[in-house]
Amino acid sequence: MRDVTPAEQEYLETLLHLLEAGRPLTAANVSREMALSAPTVHEMVKRLEADDLIVRDERKRISFTDEGLEVARHAASRHRLVERFLTDVLGIPWYEVHGEAEKIDQAMSPAVAERMRAAIGTATTCPHGHPIAAGNRVMCGTRLAEVPVGSRITVLRFENEHDDMLRGLHDAGLRLGFAATVDRHDDGAVVLRTDEGEARVDADVAGTVAVWSSAGVPEGAPA
């Protein structure tokens, strides 16, 4: 597999994340996901295309080349492995490991990766619910923001892994496997009811949380 720059890997990982989440692979979505300006993203997209890692159609929709997809899956799997190791072995909270993993994963040797795999045992996902074997997502789920009132939900995955977003979810009481009932949509927030009380999640944040829902609502329209 050809070596690519750390910046290219980060963009390819973001594109893979969009693909796994069922969202369109567009420069606009990459810009939103990475919180970067449109011109910055446009320049990198052109670079990825020139390096034959992605292709774009006449409507500027992005697709992976075979090599680009291989690079993206390898990079994402390595990152998710590090995140799981940091939580399970080193005890770093799940809402803090994304940024820490970014400092480690690209410098990690294959030998260290194998030791980490042995250390995490049978774990199959990162601490945010994404498959370590990238591309093997079992259930897409429904965005929490779209679940109707009265439905039971169980948190499957956090789609936005920025540390500030994850900390906000933690502060609201959410975690993987968190179960609740959607009590109401109230003043720009989704209010969840549990036996312990209420959890309030801003609507924008709730749009980044994938859940199983008793209502069986299909994944929302792509952004």
N, C-alpha and C positions, 0 to 999 in steps of 0.2 A: 504494500500500500504506500502510495506516494506521501512524502512529508508535506504538510501544509503549515502555514503560520498559525500561531495562537489566535490571532484575530479572525482568520478564516474559519478555524475550528469553532470559535464562539458563534459566528454567524450560522454555520452549518448546523450546530446544535439547536439554535433558535428555530431554524427552518424545520428541523426534525420534530421539535416540540410542537410547532404549529400543525404539522402533518399528523402527529399522534392525537392531537386534540380535535382533529377534523376541521381545522380552520384553513381558509385559503392561504396559499403561499404567495404572498404579495409583499412588495417592499414596504407598503404602508403598515401592514401587520407586524413586520419585522421591526419597523421604527417604533411602534407602540410597545412591543414586547421588550425591546432593549432600551427604551427611553432615550433614543438617539434622534438627531435631526434627519429629516428626509434626505438632504444632500449627502450627508455622511453615509447613510445606508445605501443610497444610489451608487456611490462610488465603489463600495465594497461589492454590491451585487454585480456591477460590471466586471469587477476583478474576478469574482467567482465564476462568472460566465466565460471570461477569457481563459481561465484555467481549466475549463471543461469539467467543473464540479456541479454546475447547474445549467439549465437551459431556460429560455423564456419564449413564450409564444407571442403571437401578434398582439395580444391583449396585455402583455407584460406579466402574465401569470408564470410563476416559477415552478419548475420541476427539477428533481435531482437527476443527475446522470448516475449510472451504476457506481462509478467510483466515488462520486460525491456522497451518495447514500451510504456507502461503506465507511467512508471517513466520518460522516455524521454519527452513525450508529456506534462506531468504535469510541469516538470522543464522548458521546453521551453515556455509554455504558461505563467507561472509566470514571467519569465524574460522579455518577450515581453510586458506584462501588465505594468511592472515597467517602461520600456523604454517609452511607450506611456504616462504614467503619468508624467514622468520627462519632456517630451517635451510639452505636452498639458497644464499641470497644473503649473509646476514650470518654464517653459520657457527655459529649457536647450536646446541648439541647437541639432538637430537630429544626427549630426556627432560626438557628445561627450557623448551620453547617454549609449552606450553599456558598456563601462568600469564602469561607475557609477552604472548601474543596477546590474552588477556582484557583487558589494559590498553590495547590498541591498536584492536581491531577495531570497537568501537562508535563510536569517534570518527573513523573513517577515511572520507574523502570518496570518491565514485564515481571521481573522477579518479585518486586514489592507488590505488584498487583496480585500475583498468585498468593502471596502471604495474606493479603487482605481478604481475598476470596475465602481462604481457609478460616480466617478469623471470624467472618460473619456467618458461617455455618449455612443454614438452609434459607436465609433471607433472599427473597426474589425481587424486592422493590427497594427504591431509595426511601428515606424517611418521609418523603412527600407523596409517595404512592406511585411513582413512575417505575416501570420495569427496568431492572438492571440490565437485562438482555434487551436492549433498545429495539423497539419494533414489535415487541410481544405483549402489547397492552391487551388485557382480557376483556375489559368492560369500559366503554367510553363514559357512561353515566350521563347525568343531566346537570346542567348548571343550576346551582342553588337558587339563583335569582329568578329562575323560571318555574320553580316548583309551586303548585297551587296551595293555598291555605288548607290545612287539615291533613296534609300528606305526611307520612313518616319518611324520614331521610336517614341515611347513613353516609358519612363522609368517606369517599373513595380516594380523593386525590386533590392536591393543591396545584393548580395549573400555572400560577405565577409564583416563581421561587425567589423573588427579591426578598432580602432579609427583612426589610421594613414591613413588607406585606405579610410575610409569615409571622413576624412578631405580633402584628395586629390581630391575626387569626388566633394565635395562642392567647393573647390577652382577652379575646372574646370567648375563650373556653373551647375552641375547636381543636380537633386533632384527628388523625386517621382513626376510623372506626367510631367516631362520635355519632351518637344516635339521638334524634329529637323529632319533634313534630313542628311543622311550620305553623306558627300561631297567627301571624298577620304580617302584612306588608305595611310598614308604618313610617311615613316621613323619610323616604329615601333609604329605608333599611328593611332587612328581613329579620323578623323576630322569631326565634326558636324557643320552644318550651321543652324543658326536661324535668325530671323528678327533682332536680336540685334548684330549679328556677328558670330564668330566661337568659338567652344569649342573643345579643343584638349584633348583626353583621351589616355594614353598609352595603347598599345595593351594588355598587361598583365592585366591591371586594367579593360579594356573593357570586358575582359573575365569573370569578376565577376558581370557584370551588366546585369540583365534580362530585356528585352524590348519586347513590342509589335512591330512587324515589318509589314509594308505593303507588304513586299515580301513574308511573310508567311514562312520564313526559319525554318525548324524544329530544335529542340534543337540539339546542336552539339554532336559529339561522346563523351561518357563519358571519363573523364580524368583517 
